[in-house]
Amino acid sequence: MNEPVVLSRSGLSSAEAEARLERDGPNLLPSKPPVPLWRRVAGQLRDPLIIVLLVAAALTAVTGDWTDMAVILLVIVVNTSVGVTQEVRADRAITALSELTAPVARVVRDGAQRQIPAAEVVTGDLLVLAEGDIVPADARVGEAAALLVDESALTGESVPVDKSPGEEVSAGTVVVRGRGRAEVTATGSASAAGRIAALMVKGSGMTPLQRRLVGVGRLLAGVTVFLCVVVGALGLVRGQPVELMVVTAISLVVAAVPESLPAVVTLSLALGARRMAARHALVRRLHAVETLGSVTVLATDKTGTLTEGHMVVRRLWTPTAQATLTGTGYGPDGHLDGAPPEAFTELLTAAALCNDARLLHGEDGADGRWQALGDPTEAALLTAAAKLGSDRAGLHHRYPRLAERPFDSARKRMSTLHRLPSGRARLICKGAPEALLHPPVLTDDPALLERAADQAERLAHQGYRVLAVAHTDLLPVPEEVPEEGLSLLGLIAILDPPRQAASGAVAACRQAGIKPVLITGDHPGTARAIATELGIITPDDPIIDCRTLSPSAAAAEAAVYARATPEQKLDLIERMRAEGEVVAMTGDGVNDGPALRRADIGVAMGRRGTEVARQAADLVLADDDLDTVVAAVDEGRRVYANIRRFLVYGLSGGAAEIAVMLLGPLFGLALPLLPAQILWINLLTHGLPGVALGGEPADPAAMSRPPRPPDQSILGAGLWQRVVRIAVVLTAVTLGVAVWALHTGRPWQSMAFFALGATQLGVALGSRARPGSLANPMLLLAVAGALVLQLAGLYVPILRDLLATRPLPAADLLIVATLSILGYAAARLDRILHREPAIPARGR
């Protein structure tokens, strides 16, 4: 039993409260200190490819190529600036959301009630709680009058909990009915919410894209350095000057490394973040955009995420009729399926009279929703009555309340007494079926009571919260409210309904090969009902009750976990990741915070979500629309496809440059390209055209394919083969032009210089996602500009002297330009003849 709490009527003194605040610190959840700017910059510079670029910049400085060094440093600065700006902007937006929800508290100090910031609440404070208040700290109840608290943010339980003297209330929970006083027992990090927040200390680690790019950076650095050393050694063997071959080898290192890759990644992620911001999704970390494209499991909370977060009447049953009430939320939409409204008028009238909630029918929103005040269950009853034409104010005017017996957890029922126009009194009682469906409370036929009990049991197993309603007319009017001798009116089944968009989001995830998993602190029956209705499981699929089976021992194929504690949610996420899954976790409560932090990507609800959830998440949905998660998956897949598109383009060009330098001497070309020419080609092709490829639109079929295997390299799924095939064409065109020009007395090196650059630009055009559209005009402009600059390298005297080129006659230029179209043809034909293999579904 709970020990009674003796409350001081005067509360703490101001001096004592100040001393305790100094001793224990403010009543705030643990949070990380602000990240200094230099640390944000250092985090960006730790990117493996940025490190490769820094080395390349140092090498170009050694060779005295200040222009190329400046270009490389510019790419680094732009990439770092965009990443840091996005992080700072997202943190500021989260802070603004936090300020909007910062609660205040009412306490008794020095014998007087006063309102103070919740951060100033201390242990021992006497809290005054009333309907609508957010509980500011953990406390033990001393006085309670019909006190009902919504603990869903902390526990995931969708049904509010009655609180009696001696019981605990937790920080962050909401008083939905009644009033009370409580003595604070823990604040800040010592509170239940604070202990959950402490579980979020462990970071989420690197994203799938970051892990893949680490491998790319290491592989490119090793292979490129090796091949360039080979080129330099062969040149020395052939008698080329040592200084020339050292400069050539360094130039090839710079040319072969796709230094635009960080810029392409940043641009793609930034464009994705901007598109998602237009869809009311705030990206807190840029890499979160791509991570959603890699997701294999979408783990989600139930209350407020998959569901509306408030109770709605769904089923009505009387001894003569039953029906389903459609419509969601507090609003006029909805109708009965199964029986006419008249069959339930008496039942809903009684439920509206035996009721302390209120509906505000004012213009609370453009969608005509009503605003509910009071117990969510009672608000659901009022809404159902109002949908069918009953008005609580009118009913109470016609049948004024004479007396009442409030609901309490021991009796599990509430009773009210109303005066009828005839002078009689009508007694109405509503409560749990097990508290009503038996004599002497009801005097109906035992067979009817048994039938009603069976119906209530079936509805409860389907996840509904079931209320029984009974009444009787009395004369004379009693002085007290009796609770016996009543007749059953019927049963009302209530549910926190699924969001309208949730079933579509679940279906879209399944189509994309992503396994939806429900992890909730709610009752197993409720979890099963919601998961079945949304298509997460079938009625025969097993679910896991975490009270009886540890998540670590649970079946791997389970898709629903009920009664999960915050620690168990965290355990489940870590277990999925250990099995190689890429996990996205959606949630809104304090209890979701640790799992949101530990998942590969955490997605928090912005409106209903708690501050703990928002701070833990990588993505915050400002409109709480789960469809935005599906849109983010599409954006992530677009980002990944564009990065691979750039890698094919950049690596094939770099491989062709190395191949030309390696094979050229075999065909009589002593030094096919000079270092300055290599760097110029690299500057033009890997510059704006390469970056513009990051803005390519999404493939319409992207969401009909399964996700990439988590262990697949970004260079896998046929990418290397595509690079080699295109590089062979680029090499053949360049060497073919050079050898022909050499044997016909033409300026062969200048022709090879133009051919290699122009053919690579053709590959850029052939790599477009939608070749016949103008979906990415920046790529067309970038290619056109690069081609003009490539021509300037042949015909502008200053550049011609810098690059050691010669102007080409019009006929020769036309021949080379015509052959360069083979770069476009190679990229297009390769995509047509060698489509990326479909990634097999993983047996979901």
Helices and strands as residue ranges (DSSP letters): H 14-24, H 37-45, H 48-62, H 66-100, E 104-109, E 112-117, G 118-120, E 126-130, E 138-150, H 152-155, E 161-162, E 168-169, E 174-186, G 188-190, H 192-198, G 199-201, H 208-237, H 242-256, H 261-278, E 281-283, H 287-293, E 297-300, E 312-317, E 322-325, E 336-337, G 341-344, H 345-353, E 358-360, E 371-373, H 376-387, H 392-398, E 401-408, E 413-419, E 425-431, H 433-436, H 446-461, E 465-474, E 487-495, H 502-511, E 515-519, H 524-534, E 544-545, G 551-553, E 560-562, H 566-578, E 583-587, G 590-592, H 593-598, E 601-605, H 611-616, E 619-621, H 627-663, G 664-667, H 675-685, H 688-692, G 693-695, G 702-704, H 719-743, H 748-766, H 777-795, H 797-803, H 810-833
